[in-house]
């Protein structure tokens, strides 16, 4: 178990800034996700902790100890890569035992650790099989078992289930969360899949171009995004945005004559209104306070249906329960709740509503 810290860390590759001025703490025994789009600096942060790269400035700490000059092999950290890197000619048992044999541990100790890892991962029946005989999920568990036998201070995983099919990814997310609880080890998990990050993380850091945009629990970053970037990145389907102005407690869109009553204490000015699809409702045309438009697209997903409604130049995506009988082109109205909306300043995208607990007026 370990606490992990980055203090003022920056890393460049020539003219390209990979990460800049990153301050980040991962608590002992925490399942922590580093989330962001490709090339946002996620893997670089892992490599800095692991010692595979050295920061240009700042400090990397493990349990309060500065890792400057400490080689990767002495940091007692375990890494599971996306390609898993299993030896195809070795059985699952031999793959798991490989790092212990390299360290020269006694055969009885190796057997004990391999058996314990296999039991925890429920892969005892697979130990005699080679990777080519295993499914993607089974290979994933073998790769985790290979790191588990080392008893590392913390685990690092870089897009570990990205290559699996959708159903297996869902199963592996549950398994990884369960495994982390059972192991009582710190786990740092890198992903570009927001659904994956939201479902497993105790806390998450959202990266933007090598900088930390926001750190918080999945609920915090979903309910209180600090800016438009985070609001657009977190949530599926994504948040709707409408440009306009606020004055006297009313938001008025720049186009289409849309308006919405909001908190009268909010300052006047140019803003973008953010509306999550699940916070919108479909109502009959002519409903007081609703925005009239037409159905542009219907996407039934079983338990919910996603409906695109055009309101002049504005397109809103609405999530509704079940499978309503809707047709493309039919008149439809959308009802928005001013209390459930988000507001972002037009000049810099910073969130002003809803206010996070403890915040004062904008």
KAURNOR-V908362 format. One line per field, one symbol per residue. ss: DSSP state (2 for helix, 1 for strand, 0 for the rest). psi: psi as a letter, one per 40 degrees, with the letter a starting at -180 (. if undefined). Layout:
ss=???
psi=???
This chain:
ss=00011111111110011111111111000011111000000222222222000000111111001100000222001111000000000012222222222200002222222222222220022200012220022222222222220000011111000000022222222222222222200111111002222222001111110011111102222220001222222000000111111110011110000011100000001111111022211110000000111111111100011111111001111111100000000011111102220111100001111000000000
psi=iihhihhfhihigbehhdihfhhhhhihfihhhhhiiifeeddddddddeeeihidiiihihfehhehehideeefiihhidedfihdeiidddddedddddefiiddddddddddddddeffdeedeiideeiidddddddddddddeefidiihhhfeedeiiddddddddddddddddddfihhhhhiehdddddddhdiihhihfeihdihiiddddddghdiddddddhhhiiiihhiaihhfehhhidieeiihhaheeiiiahihhhhideeiihiihehheihiaihdihghecdihhhhhhgbehhhhhhiiagigiiheiiiihhihdeeiihhhddeeihehihiheiai.
